[in-house]
Amino acid sequence: MDFDRNRVETDIIPMPVLSAPRRFVAASEVEVERLEGKTHHWYFKDGLGDSESLVFVRARIVPGAGHPFHTHPEMDEIIYVLEGSMTQWLEHEKRELRPGDSIYIPRGVAHGCINRSTAECEFLAILSPAKINGPFAVDVSGDEPWRSLAES
């Protein structure tokens, strides 16, 4: 598949097919995933890149949007805020994260975030390992106590 720089970005834009191991990643080579209220720029993940041990994504969340409560059953995650702010839950604990703040989320722990500010929030997330047997994420946002916490 050829990489078309003029293509209109929709849901997911695949990265160009590369023959050598993918260790350097140019901004034009990321896989862009556009979802309601947020955009993910995938640099490394299972099937994308040469890393079996790490997932690396840059995310941008518009005001009022976020990631509903979920878990990563087989992955640890670190989030680092680049700009803006977001309310981040780690199970029952809630904190406002700002540029330079980070959070470590152990595998299987429920977490979620929302951008309650008036500006976009951009952050980096690193998850490990990249190669897993089960699902990447499990949505628990409809379950209690997560449903009630998200409304608080």
FINU-550694 format. One record per atom (N, C-alpha, C): residue in three letters; atom name; z, x, y; residue number from 1. Coordinates in nm, 2 decimals. Example, Ala and Ser with C-alpha at 12.3 -4.5 7.8 and 13.67 -1.06 7.14 Angstrom:
BEGIN
{ALA N {0.78 1.32 -0.57} 1};
{ALA CA {0.78 1.23 -0.45} 1};
{ALA C {0.78 1.32 -0.33} 1};
{SER N {0.71 1.28 -0.22} 2};
{SER CA {0.71 1.37 -0.11} 2};
{SER C {0.79 1.29 0.00} 2};
This chain:
BEGIN
{MET N {0.00 0.08 -0.12} 1};
{MET CA {0.00 0.00 0.00} 1};
{MET C {0.00 0.09 0.12} 1};
{ASP N {-0.08 0.06 0.22} 2};
{ASP CA {-0.09 0.13 0.34} 2};
{ASP C {0.01 0.08 0.44} 2};
{PHE N {0.07 0.16 0.52} 3};
{PHE CA {0.16 0.12 0.63} 3};
{PHE C {0.08 0.08 0.75} 3};
{ASP N {0.09 -0.04 0.79} 4};
{ASP CA {0.02 -0.09 0.91} 4};
{ASP C {0.12 -0.11 1.03} 4};
{ARG N {0.11 -0.02 1.12} 5};
{ARG CA {0.20 -0.01 1.24} 5};
{ARG C {0.17 -0.13 1.33} 5};
{ASN N {0.06 -0.20 1.32} 6};
{ASN CA {0.03 -0.32 1.41} 6};
{ASN C {0.07 -0.45 1.35} 6};
{ARG N {0.13 -0.45 1.23} 7};
{ARG CA {0.17 -0.57 1.16} 7};
{ARG C {0.29 -0.63 1.23} 7};
{VAL N {0.28 -0.76 1.24} 8};
{VAL CA {0.39 -0.84 1.30} 8};
{VAL C {0.51 -0.84 1.20} 8};
{GLU N {0.63 -0.80 1.25} 9};
{GLU CA {0.75 -0.79 1.17} 9};
{GLU C {0.80 -0.94 1.14} 9};
{THR N {0.81 -0.97 1.01} 10};
{THR CA {0.87 -1.09 0.97} 10};
{THR C {0.99 -1.07 0.89} 10};
{ASP N {1.00 -1.13 0.77} 11};
{ASP CA {1.13 -1.11 0.69} 11};
{ASP C {1.16 -0.97 0.65} 11};
{ILE N {1.07 -0.91 0.57} 12};
{ILE CA {1.09 -0.77 0.53} 12};
{ILE C {0.96 -0.69 0.54} 12};
{ILE N {0.97 -0.58 0.60} 13};
{ILE CA {0.85 -0.49 0.61} 13};
{ILE C {0.87 -0.38 0.51} 13};
{PRO N {0.79 -0.36 0.41} 14};
{PRO CA {0.81 -0.25 0.31} 14};
{PRO C {0.78 -0.12 0.38} 14};
{MET N {0.84 -0.02 0.33} 15};
{MET CA {0.81 0.12 0.38} 15};
{MET C {0.69 0.16 0.31} 15};
{PRO N {0.62 0.27 0.37} 16};
{PRO CA {0.50 0.32 0.31} 16};
{PRO C {0.53 0.39 0.17} 16};
{VAL N {0.43 0.38 0.09} 17};
{VAL CA {0.45 0.45 -0.04} 17};
{VAL C {0.44 0.60 -0.03} 17};
{LEU N {0.54 0.67 -0.07} 18};
{LEU CA {0.55 0.81 -0.06} 18};
{LEU C {0.55 0.88 -0.20} 18};
{SER N {0.48 0.99 -0.21} 19};
{SER CA {0.47 1.05 -0.34} 19};
{SER C {0.58 1.15 -0.37} 19};
{ALA N {0.63 1.21 -0.26} 20};
{ALA CA {0.74 1.31 -0.28} 20};
{ALA C {0.88 1.24 -0.26} 20};
{PRO N {0.98 1.31 -0.31} 21};
{PRO CA {1.12 1.25 -0.29} 21};
{PRO C {1.14 1.23 -0.14} 21};
{ARG N {1.20 1.12 -0.11} 22};
{ARG CA {1.22 1.07 0.03} 22};
{ARG C {1.36 1.12 0.07} 22};
{ARG N {1.36 1.23 0.15} 23};
{ARG CA {1.49 1.28 0.20} 23};
{ARG C {1.49 1.27 0.35} 23};
{PHE N {1.38 1.29 0.42} 24};
{PHE CA {1.37 1.27 0.57} 24};
{PHE C {1.32 1.14 0.59} 24};
{VAL N {1.37 1.06 0.69} 25};
{VAL CA {1.33 0.93 0.71} 25};
{VAL C {1.30 0.91 0.86} 25};
{ALA N {1.18 0.89 0.90} 26};
{ALA CA {1.14 0.86 1.04} 26};
{ALA C {1.17 0.72 1.07} 26};
{ALA N {1.19 0.69 1.19} 27};
{ALA CA {1.22 0.55 1.23} 27};
{ALA C {1.11 0.46 1.19} 27};
{SER N {0.98 0.51 1.19} 28};
{SER CA {0.87 0.42 1.15} 28};
{SER C {0.86 0.40 1.00} 28};
{GLU N {0.95 0.46 0.92} 29};
{GLU CA {0.95 0.45 0.78} 29};
{GLU C {1.05 0.36 0.72} 29};
{VAL N {1.14 0.30 0.80} 30};
{VAL CA {1.25 0.22 0.75} 30};
{VAL C {1.20 0.08 0.71} 30};
{GLU N {1.27 0.02 0.62} 31};
{GLU CA {1.24 -0.12 0.58} 31};
{GLU C {1.32 -0.21 0.67} 31};
{VAL N {1.25 -0.30 0.75} 32};
{VAL CA {1.31 -0.38 0.84} 32};
{VAL C {1.33 -0.52 0.78} 32};
{GLU N {1.45 -0.57 0.78} 33};
{GLU CA {1.48 -0.71 0.73} 33};
{GLU C {1.53 -0.79 0.85} 33};
{ARG N {1.46 -0.89 0.88} 34};
{ARG CA {1.50 -0.98 0.99} 34};
{ARG C {1.56 -1.11 0.93} 34};
{LEU N {1.68 -1.14 0.97} 35};
{LEU CA {1.75 -1.26 0.92} 35};
{LEU C {1.80 -1.33 1.05} 35};
{GLU N {1.84 -1.45 1.03} 36};
{GLU CA {1.88 -1.53 1.15} 36};
{GLU C {2.00 -1.46 1.22} 36};
{GLY N {1.98 -1.42 1.34} 37};
{GLY CA {2.09 -1.36 1.42} 37};
{GLY C {2.11 -1.21 1.39} 37};
{LYS N {2.04 -1.15 1.30} 38};
{LYS CA {2.07 -1.01 1.27} 38};
{LYS C {1.94 -0.94 1.22} 38};
{THR N {1.94 -0.81 1.24} 39};
{THR CA {1.83 -0.73 1.19} 39};
{THR C {1.89 -0.61 1.11} 39};
{HIS N {1.84 -0.58 1.00} 40};
{HIS CA {1.88 -0.46 0.92} 40};
{HIS C {1.77 -0.36 0.91} 40};
{HIS N {1.80 -0.24 0.94} 41};
{HIS CA {1.70 -0.13 0.92} 41};
{HIS C {1.75 -0.05 0.80} 41};
{TRP N {1.68 -0.06 0.69} 42};
{TRP CA {1.73 0.01 0.57} 42};
{TRP C {1.66 0.14 0.56} 42};
{TYR N {1.74 0.25 0.55} 43};
{TYR CA {1.70 0.38 0.54} 43};
{TYR C {1.70 0.43 0.40} 43};
{PHE N {1.81 0.40 0.33} 44};
{PHE CA {1.82 0.43 0.19} 44};
{PHE C {1.89 0.32 0.12} 44};
{LYS N {1.84 0.28 0.00} 45};
{LYS CA {1.91 0.18 -0.09} 45};
{LYS C {1.84 0.20 -0.22} 45};
{ASP N {1.89 0.13 -0.32} 46};
{ASP CA {1.83 0.14 -0.46} 46};
{ASP C {1.68 0.10 -0.45} 46};
{GLY N {1.59 0.18 -0.49} 47};
{GLY CA {1.45 0.16 -0.49} 47};
{GLY C {1.38 0.20 -0.36} 47};
{LEU N {1.46 0.25 -0.26} 48};
{LEU CA {1.41 0.29 -0.13} 48};
{LEU C {1.47 0.43 -0.10} 48};
{GLY N {1.40 0.53 -0.12} 49};
{GLY CA {1.45 0.66 -0.10} 49};
{GLY C {1.49 0.74 -0.22} 49};
{ASP N {1.55 0.85 -0.20} 50};
{ASP CA {1.58 0.94 -0.31} 50};
{ASP C {1.72 0.95 -0.35} 50};
{SER N {1.80 0.86 -0.30} 51};
{SER CA {1.95 0.86 -0.32} 51};
{SER C {1.99 0.75 -0.42} 51};
{GLU N {2.06 0.80 -0.53} 52};
{GLU CA {2.11 0.70 -0.62} 52};
{GLU C {2.26 0.68 -0.59} 52};
{SER N {2.32 0.76 -0.49} 53};
{SER CA {2.46 0.75 -0.47} 53};
{SER C {2.49 0.68 -0.34} 53};
{LEU N {2.40 0.66 -0.24} 54};
{LEU CA {2.43 0.60 -0.11} 54};
{LEU C {2.33 0.50 -0.07} 54};
{VAL N {2.38 0.40 0.00} 55};
{VAL CA {2.30 0.30 0.07} 55};
{VAL C {2.33 0.32 0.22} 55};
{PHE N {2.22 0.33 0.30} 56};
{PHE CA {2.24 0.35 0.45} 56};
{PHE C {2.16 0.25 0.52} 56};
{VAL N {2.23 0.18 0.61} 57};
{VAL CA {2.16 0.07 0.69} 57};
{VAL C {2.22 0.07 0.83} 57};
{ARG N {2.13 0.04 0.93} 58};
{ARG CA {2.16 0.02 1.07} 58};
{ARG C {2.15 -0.13 1.09} 58};
{ALA N {2.25 -0.19 1.14} 59};
{ALA CA {2.24 -0.34 1.16} 59};
{ALA C {2.26 -0.37 1.31} 59};
{ARG N {2.20 -0.48 1.35} 60};
{ARG CA {2.21 -0.53 1.49} 60};
{ARG C {2.24 -0.68 1.48} 60};
{ILE N {2.35 -0.72 1.54} 61};
{ILE CA {2.39 -0.86 1.54} 61};
{ILE C {2.39 -0.92 1.68} 61};
{VAL N {2.32 -1.03 1.70} 62};
{VAL CA {2.32 -1.10 1.83} 62};
{VAL C {2.45 -1.17 1.85} 62};
{PRO N {2.49 -1.21 1.97} 63};
{PRO CA {2.61 -1.28 2.00} 63};
{PRO C {2.61 -1.41 1.92} 63};
{GLY N {2.72 -1.44 1.86} 64};
{GLY CA {2.74 -1.57 1.78} 64};
{GLY C {2.70 -1.55 1.64} 64};
{ALA N {2.64 -1.45 1.60} 65};
{ALA CA {2.60 -1.43 1.46} 65};
{ALA C {2.69 -1.33 1.39} 65};
{GLY N {2.67 -1.31 1.26} 66};
{GLY CA {2.75 -1.21 1.19} 66};
{GLY C {2.72 -1.21 1.04} 66};
{HIS N {2.80 -1.15 0.96} 67};
{HIS CA {2.79 -1.15 0.82} 67};
{HIS C {2.91 -1.23 0.76} 67};
{PRO N {2.88 -1.34 0.69} 68};
{PRO CA {2.98 -1.43 0.64} 68};
{PRO C {3.07 -1.35 0.54} 68};
{PHE N {3.18 -1.40 0.51} 69};
{PHE CA {3.27 -1.34 0.41} 69};
{PHE C {3.20 -1.31 0.28} 69};
{HIS N {3.21 -1.19 0.23} 70};
{HIS CA {3.14 -1.15 0.11} 70};
{HIS C {3.21 -1.03 0.05} 70};
{THR N {3.18 -1.00 -0.08} 71};
{THR CA {3.23 -0.88 -0.14} 71};
{THR C {3.11 -0.80 -0.19} 71};
{HIS N {3.14 -0.67 -0.21} 72};
{HIS CA {3.04 -0.58 -0.29} 72};
{HIS C {3.12 -0.54 -0.41} 72};
{PRO N {3.10 -0.61 -0.52} 73};
{PRO CA {3.18 -0.59 -0.64} 73};
{PRO C {3.18 -0.45 -0.70} 73};
{GLU N {3.07 -0.37 -0.68} 74};
{GLU CA {3.06 -0.24 -0.73} 74};
{GLU C {3.04 -0.13 -0.63} 74};
{MET N {3.06 -0.16 -0.50} 75};
{MET CA {3.03 -0.07 -0.39} 75};
{MET C {3.15 -0.06 -0.29} 75};
{ASP N {3.18 0.06 -0.25} 76};
{ASP CA {3.26 0.09 -0.13} 76};
{ASP C {3.17 0.09 -0.01} 76};
{GLU N {3.23 0.05 0.11} 77};
{GLU CA {3.15 0.05 0.23} 77};
{GLU C {3.23 0.11 0.35} 77};
{ILE N {3.16 0.18 0.43} 78};
{ILE CA {3.21 0.22 0.56} 78};
{ILE C {3.12 0.17 0.67} 78};
{ILE N {3.18 0.11 0.77} 79};
{ILE CA {3.11 0.06 0.89} 79};
{ILE C {3.15 0.14 1.01} 79};
{TYR N {3.05 0.18 1.09} 80};
{TYR CA {3.08 0.26 1.21} 80};
{TYR C {3.00 0.19 1.33} 80};
{VAL N {3.08 0.14 1.43} 81};
{VAL CA {3.01 0.07 1.54} 81};
{VAL C {2.95 0.17 1.64} 81};
{LEU N {2.83 0.15 1.68} 82};
{LEU CA {2.75 0.23 1.77} 82};
{LEU C {2.76 0.17 1.91} 82};
{GLU N {2.74 0.04 1.93} 83};
{GLU CA {2.74 -0.02 2.06} 83};
{GLU C {2.78 -0.17 2.04} 83};
{GLY N {2.84 -0.23 2.15} 84};
{GLY CA {2.88 -0.36 2.15} 84};
{GLY C {3.02 -0.38 2.08} 84};
{SER N {3.05 -0.49 2.04} 85};
{SER CA {3.17 -0.52 1.96} 85};
{SER C {3.16 -0.63 1.87} 85};
{MET N {3.24 -0.63 1.77} 86};
{MET CA {3.24 -0.74 1.67} 86};
{MET C {3.38 -0.76 1.61} 86};
{THR N {3.41 -0.89 1.58} 87};
{THR CA {3.54 -0.92 1.51} 87};
{THR C {3.51 -0.89 1.36} 87};
{GLN N {3.60 -0.81 1.30} 88};
{GLN CA {3.58 -0.77 1.16} 88};
{GLN C {3.70 -0.81 1.08} 88};
{TRP N {3.68 -0.88 0.97} 89};
{TRP CA {3.79 -0.92 0.88} 89};
{TRP C {3.79 -0.83 0.76} 89};
{LEU N {3.90 -0.79 0.72} 90};
{LEU CA {3.92 -0.72 0.59} 90};
{LEU C {4.03 -0.80 0.52} 90};
{GLU N {3.98 -0.88 0.43} 91};
{GLU CA {4.07 -0.98 0.37} 91};
{GLU C {4.13 -1.07 0.48} 91};
{HIS N {4.27 -1.07 0.49} 92};
{HIS CA {4.33 -1.15 0.59} 92};
{HIS C {4.35 -1.09 0.73} 92};
{GLU N {4.32 -0.96 0.73} 93};
{GLU CA {4.34 -0.88 0.86} 93};
{GLU C {4.22 -0.89 0.94} 93};
{LYS N {4.24 -0.91 1.08} 94};
{LYS CA {4.12 -0.92 1.17} 94};
{LYS C {4.14 -0.82 1.28} 94};
{ARG N {4.03 -0.75 1.31} 95};
{ARG CA {4.04 -0.65 1.43} 95};
{ARG C {3.91 -0.66 1.50} 95};
{GLU N {3.92 -0.62 1.63} 96};
{GLU CA {3.80 -0.61 1.71} 96};
{GLU C {3.75 -0.47 1.71} 96};
{LEU N {3.63 -0.45 1.66} 97};
{LEU CA {3.57 -0.31 1.65} 97};
{LEU C {3.48 -0.29 1.77} 97};
{ARG N {3.49 -0.17 1.83} 98};
{ARG CA {3.41 -0.13 1.94} 98};
{ARG C {3.35 0.01 1.91} 98};
{PRO N {3.26 0.05 2.00} 99};
{PRO CA {3.19 0.18 1.98} 99};
{PRO C {3.29 0.29 1.94} 99};
{GLY N {3.25 0.36 1.83} 100};
{GLY CA {3.34 0.47 1.78} 100};
{GLY C {3.44 0.43 1.68} 100};
{ASP N {3.46 0.29 1.66} 101};
{ASP CA {3.56 0.24 1.56} 101};
{ASP C {3.49 0.23 1.43} 101};
{SER N {3.57 0.25 1.32} 102};
{SER CA {3.51 0.23 1.19} 102};
{SER C {3.61 0.16 1.10} 102};
{ILE N {3.56 0.12 0.98} 103};
{ILE CA {3.64 0.06 0.88} 103};
{ILE C {3.60 0.10 0.74} 103};
{TYR N {3.69 0.12 0.65} 104};
{TYR CA {3.66 0.15 0.51} 104};
{TYR C {3.69 0.02 0.43} 104};
{ILE N {3.60 -0.02 0.35} 105};
{ILE CA {3.61 -0.15 0.27} 105};
{ILE C {3.60 -0.11 0.13} 105};
{PRO N {3.71 -0.11 0.05} 106};
{PRO CA {3.70 -0.08 -0.09} 106};
{PRO C {3.61 -0.19 -0.17} 106};
{ARG N {3.55 -0.14 -0.28} 107};
{ARG CA {3.47 -0.24 -0.36} 107};
{ARG C {3.55 -0.36 -0.40} 107};
{GLY N {3.49 -0.47 -0.40} 108};
{GLY CA {3.55 -0.60 -0.44} 108};
{GLY C {3.64 -0.67 -0.34} 108};
{VAL N {3.65 -0.61 -0.22} 109};
{VAL CA {3.74 -0.66 -0.12} 109};
{VAL C {3.66 -0.76 -0.03} 109};
{ALA N {3.71 -0.88 0.00} 110};
{ALA CA {3.64 -0.97 0.08} 110};
{ALA C {3.65 -0.93 0.23} 110};
{HIS N {3.53 -0.94 0.30} 111};
{HIS CA {3.52 -0.90 0.44} 111};
{HIS C {3.41 -0.97 0.50} 111};
{GLY N {3.41 -0.98 0.63} 112};
{GLY CA {3.30 -1.04 0.71} 112};
{GLY C {3.32 -1.00 0.85} 112};
{CYS N {3.22 -1.04 0.93} 113};
{CYS CA {3.22 -1.00 1.08} 113};
{CYS C {3.15 -1.11 1.16} 113};
{ILE N {3.18 -1.12 1.28} 114};
{ILE CA {3.11 -1.20 1.38} 114};
{ILE C {3.11 -1.13 1.51} 114};
{ASN N {3.00 -1.15 1.58} 115};
{ASN CA {2.98 -1.09 1.72} 115};
{ASN C {3.02 -1.20 1.81} 115};
{ARG N {3.14 -1.20 1.87} 116};
{ARG CA {3.19 -1.30 1.96} 116};
{ARG C {3.17 -1.26 2.11} 116};
{SER N {3.10 -1.15 2.13} 117};
{SER CA {3.08 -1.10 2.27} 117};
{SER C {2.95 -1.16 2.32} 117};
{THR N {2.92 -1.12 2.44} 118};
{THR CA {2.79 -1.17 2.51} 118};
{THR C {2.68 -1.07 2.49} 118};
{ALA N {2.70 -0.95 2.42} 119};
{ALA CA {2.60 -0.85 2.40} 119};
{ALA C {2.58 -0.83 2.26} 119};
{GLU N {2.46 -0.77 2.22} 120};
{GLU CA {2.44 -0.74 2.08} 120};
{GLU C {2.53 -0.63 2.03} 120};
{CYS N {2.56 -0.63 1.91} 121};
{CYS CA {2.64 -0.53 1.84} 121};
{CYS C {2.56 -0.45 1.74} 121};
{GLU N {2.56 -0.32 1.75} 122};
{GLU CA {2.49 -0.24 1.66} 122};
{GLU C {2.59 -0.15 1.58} 122};
{PHE N {2.57 -0.14 1.45} 123};
{PHE CA {2.65 -0.05 1.37} 123};
{PHE C {2.58 0.01 1.25} 123};
{LEU N {2.64 0.11 1.20} 124};
{LEU CA {2.59 0.17 1.07} 124};
{LEU C {2.68 0.14 0.96} 124};
{ALA N {2.62 0.12 0.84} 125};
{ALA CA {2.69 0.09 0.72} 125};
{ALA C {2.64 0.18 0.61} 125};
{ILE N {2.74 0.24 0.54} 126};
{ILE CA {2.71 0.33 0.43} 126};
{ILE C {2.79 0.27 0.31} 126};
{LEU N {2.71 0.25 0.20} 127};
{LEU CA {2.77 0.19 0.08} 127};
{LEU C {2.75 0.29 -0.03} 127};
{SER N {2.84 0.29 -0.13} 128};
{SER CA {2.82 0.37 -0.25} 128};
{SER C {2.89 0.31 -0.37} 128};
{PRO N {2.82 0.33 -0.48} 129};
{PRO CA {2.70 0.39 -0.51} 129};
{PRO C {2.58 0.30 -0.49} 129};
{ALA N {2.46 0.35 -0.48} 130};
{ALA CA {2.34 0.27 -0.46} 130};
{ALA C {2.29 0.21 -0.59} 130};
{LYS N {2.31 0.28 -0.70} 131};
{LYS CA {2.27 0.22 -0.83} 131};
{LYS C {2.39 0.14 -0.89} 131};
{ILE N {2.37 0.01 -0.90} 132};
{ILE CA {2.47 -0.08 -0.96} 132};
{ILE C {2.41 -0.17 -1.06} 132};
{ASN N {2.50 -0.23 -1.14} 133};
{ASN CA {2.45 -0.32 -1.25} 133};
{ASN C {2.45 -0.46 -1.20} 133};
{GLY N {2.54 -0.50 -1.12} 134};
{GLY CA {2.55 -0.64 -1.08} 134};
{GLY C {2.49 -0.67 -0.94} 134};
{PRO N {2.53 -0.77 -0.88} 135};
{PRO CA {2.47 -0.81 -0.74} 135};
{PRO C {2.52 -0.71 -0.64} 135};
{PHE N {2.43 -0.70 -0.53} 136};
{PHE CA {2.47 -0.61 -0.42} 136};
{PHE C {2.59 -0.68 -0.34} 136};
{ALA N {2.58 -0.81 -0.32} 137};
{ALA CA {2.69 -0.88 -0.25} 137};
{ALA C {2.71 -1.02 -0.32} 137};
{VAL N {2.83 -1.06 -0.30} 138};
{VAL CA {2.87 -1.20 -0.35} 138};
{VAL C {2.93 -1.27 -0.23} 138};
{ASP N {2.86 -1.39 -0.20} 139};
{ASP CA {2.91 -1.47 -0.08} 139};
{ASP C {3.03 -1.55 -0.13} 139};
{VAL N {3.14 -1.53 -0.05} 140};
{VAL CA {3.27 -1.60 -0.08} 140};
{VAL C {3.30 -1.69 0.04} 140};
{SER N {3.21 -1.70 0.14} 141};
{SER CA {3.24 -1.77 0.27} 141};
{SER C {3.27 -1.91 0.25} 141};
{GLY N {3.23 -1.98 0.14} 142};
{GLY CA {3.27 -2.12 0.12} 142};
{GLY C {3.40 -2.14 0.05} 142};
{ASP N {3.46 -2.03 0.00} 143};
{ASP CA {3.59 -2.04 -0.07} 143};
{ASP C {3.70 -2.02 0.03} 143};
{GLU N {3.82 -2.08 -0.01} 144};
{GLU CA {3.94 -2.06 0.07} 144};
{GLU C {4.01 -1.93 0.01} 144};
{PRO N {4.07 -1.86 0.10} 145};
{PRO CA {4.10 -1.88 0.24} 145};
{PRO C {3.99 -1.84 0.34} 145};
{TRP N {3.88 -1.78 0.28} 146};
{TRP CA {3.78 -1.72 0.37} 146};
{TRP C {3.71 -1.83 0.46} 146};
{ARG N {3.69 -1.95 0.41} 147};
{ARG CA {3.63 -2.05 0.50} 147};
{ARG C {3.71 -2.08 0.62} 147};
{SER N {3.84 -2.09 0.60} 148};
{SER CA {3.94 -2.12 0.71} 148};
{SER C {3.95 -2.00 0.81} 148};
{LEU N {3.96 -1.88 0.75} 149};
{LEU CA {3.97 -1.76 0.83} 149};
{LEU C {3.85 -1.75 0.92} 149};
{ALA N {3.73 -1.77 0.88} 150};
{ALA CA {3.61 -1.76 0.96} 150};
{ALA C {3.61 -1.85 1.08} 150};
{GLU N {3.68 -1.96 1.07} 151};
{GLU CA {3.69 -2.06 1.17} 151};
{GLU C {3.80 -2.02 1.28} 151};
{SER N {3.88 -1.93 1.24} 152};
{SER CA {3.99 -1.89 1.33} 152};
{SER C {3.95 -1.80 1.44} 152};
